[in-house]
Each structure stands twice: as structure tokens, then as C-alpha cells.
């Protein structure tokens, strides 16, 4: 997420566009045509996005703010207060590639396996399709998203008009193109889900709100839209949008395709929501801050609600039903993630401890780790089904930062490794990727460093990674690419030329990127 930008207003001159039936909630726009969009969402992506949250979003100071708040299962919070590289930590959702392990012994070269995940067959990067934008590409917001065999490309013209193009990555046909998504002084991001595409405008300085627009994946038609406050957070489930509305002090469960209110309750105390992730959420492609592109969103999504009185409740996102609750769990500003049936809390205040709660009963917690009072803890991230990794910084000196792993069930340190200036931890099966401002380091299941390379490495699946030779900026440039299976030598894939690296998305075989004046698909495996 990037430096703050000047926020403007819409030009108000958009053509009327037919809308699907409006939702019953009065805050959802009930009119023909587009209303004045606003800047969307705070950035907590590194904080909510990290290891165990289904996509939450909050309005940010700019499209690349370092601590965006959109909830997605599985992205780990960035350690430290917003200190991170200027990159696009939010990226599209791609395909979850989970291959069964088949160990073959042969005289010829055999495929090496890493904890049950087959090595991808990397090859030199090759352009396989070029596509015209719906509106001209400018230096303003542009983005790409990948989910399944669908790629979405967004661009913004000089008037702030947003256009989106949907492409089938198999046939390479344009499925639809929409040049009338909306107009705003600033656009923030888009998120691809199986049924819909969600786009967020930037915060409007006059109203202090952003606008969330939900488009049909089938034809690009706008299904509904809604204002979002600067402090609100949004989380996506299988068919439900969970909105923490801090202006009206409500917690809302909205139908994903209509925007209608399924359930709501008063929320006067600024609730914090933590969505629950599973190992499958962390087994597919992820962005440079760890946000899964293809989280395992199911109909029984759960979330944890943390209240200002330090109580916590486990709830169903579709119905709002409380299944378990208990007092004295965490404060609303404490770092917390929920993964594989457990809630992990990093205690704030003078103590430096990490607790684990079983989500099925919310009984007494297990103390997983206690640090020195002069140390900083952060970046809680699952790194295996029953392990938790984090960054510990002695004396708040980031040059002395260490990555450590503890037993997520019983507690106790398993390993510790010096890795300076860590911004983000990203799980890769039982290994963990430690990303800093200029380098990426892969640590194996015992904490041993497997490699450190300049640039940015990202997860493709639970055993394969994609490496970019430099940071993911939004200016047009070229990047050398390599693919690596954990435990193997890297496969050099050549140069990805003349793209906006920060506006690229990927799955286990394809890259979708915004170029200078058009969009492109590239094959790499």
C-alpha cells in the first residue's frame, strides 16, 4: 500500500445504470446510477490479514497503506507498527493447489516432494494473452485479481472512472467488460470471490466514507453498493458480508449477492472481529503480505468477537449465533488470530505473553510463550497445523529481530532464528517465509535458513514459491522471476517485462498483470 494521496470527489456525471433490486437496509443505495463514491478502507491487511482471518477490510490512507484492514483468511499481521515495504500486500485469490504426495523412485530425474506437496513444473515465463482495458490506464489505481480460471483487471482514467475487464484464463476470452463501475477521486482495491467481485473506492474527505460496490461475477452488473466508514471493517464469508459499522454502532451480517441484512445487533463498544482460518486457507497462493487469494470459505464460517470489556465470543458469520463465550480473553487492540480451532492472543500491556484458547470450549488458555518485558512480540502466524510462529524483537531493536516457533497446543519454544527487520511472516506448509523491506528468507520446519534472496517471495502453494527480483511497485518496470519448490534448487524463469509488478496477481500457473496501456496473462508453470 502506498503513500497517501489527495482524495477527490466524484464528478457526479456518471450515466444511469440499471440496478438489481435494492436491499432492505436503508443505508444501501436505492437509486439508479452511481452515487458519489468514496475512498475505501483502512488497511489492516497486515494485521488482520495475516494468519487467520477471512477477508476484513477497512478504509486506508491510500491504496497501498501498510496496515490495511480487510479480513482474509490467513494473512499474518505485520510485526511492528506499520513498518513495511511499499508493496501491494493485498493480492487476488487464485487457485488452491493441494497435491497428494506420490513418492516415486526412478532412474531418471524424480520429482522431489516437500511435506506431501509436489514440485510445480516451472518453465520460462511466456505471455499468453493481451487485453484492452475498459477505460484508459493512468498512473491512478489499477489492479489485477485471479480466482479459479477467472482474471479481473481494473483501471482508472483521468476522471476517476473505474473500468473492469473479466477474462477466462483457460480460453483467454473476455467474459465481460464494464466501463461504468463508478467514479471516484480515489480507488482503493478490488477483491475477487467466487460469486462476486467487490471494489472499494477511496475515502471521501468531505463525507469521511468510502463506497463498497459488489458486481456479479457472471456479467459485471452491479448488484448493490454501500457506504463504509473510515473505522468500519468488512469481512467476507461464503455468502455473507460481516460489517462492523462503527458510525451506527452495529454489527451486521449482509447477504453477499443482495446486500440485505440477515442479522444485526447493537455494537456500542467498538468490537474487534477475528475470522477463523483452516490449514486449507494457507495452502494456496498468497500475496506479499500473506493474504490468501483462495481461502477455504465454507458455509459454516466462524468468527471471534472481542469486546471492550475483554470478553470474547465465537459466532457463526451467516447467522450471528453465539456458540461459546467467556470473559477476560483480550482487549480490542490486542493482536489476535484464529486458526485451526484455536484463538491466539498476544497480551498487551507490561506483560509479554502469547495465549492459546480452544475455540470449541473457550476454556482456560494455555500460555505458549513469555518474553522479556523489554521485548516486542508480533506477527502471529500459523507455521504448521499445530505450531505458531512470531517475531520477537529484543529492546525494540529491529536489527536484532528473531523469528520463533512454539507448540500451539502445549506451548514451549521449538526453534528460534535471527532475521533482522522482519515485516511479514508467511506460512509455506511447515516452513515460514520471513519478508523484510529488501529481502525474503525461507526458514524450514526446524528454523534453519534455506535461502535469503533480494526482492519479494510469495507463496504459490504449501510447497512452492514465486520469487520477484525486486519490490512490487506500481510503476512500469521489469522483474526477473524464479520458481522454487521447498528443499530444491530454484528454477530461473526469465524476465517479466514492462508490467506494473504491484498490480499483478498469480495462481500456481498463471500471472495476470497490468501493463503501461493494457493487460496481459503470462504462463510460468
Secondary structure, 3 states (H helix, E strand, C coil): CCCCCCCCCCCCCCCCCCCCCCCCCCCECCCCCCCCCCEEECCCHHHHCCCCCCCEECECCCCCCCCCCEECCCCCCCCCCCCCCCCCCCCCCCCCCCCCCCCCCCCCCCCCEECCEECCCCCCCEEEEEECCCCCCCCCCEEEEEECCEEEEEEECCCCEEEEEEEECCCCCEEEEEEEEEECCCEEEEEECCCEEEEEEECCCCCCEEEEEEEECCCCCEEEEEEEECCCEEEECCCEEEEEECCCCEEEEEECCCCCEEEEEECCCCCEEEEEECHHHHCCCECCCCCECCCCCCCCCEEEEECCCCCEEEEECCCCCEEEEECCCCCCCCEEEEECCEEEEECCCCCCEEEEEECCCCCCCEEEEECCCCEEEEEEEECCCCEEEEEEEECCCHHHEEEEEEECCCCCEEEEEECCCEEEEEEECCEEEEEECCEEEEECCCCCEEEEEECEEEECCCCEEEEECCCCCCCEEEEEEEEEECCCCCEEEEEEEEEEEEEEEECCCEEEEEECCCEEEEECC
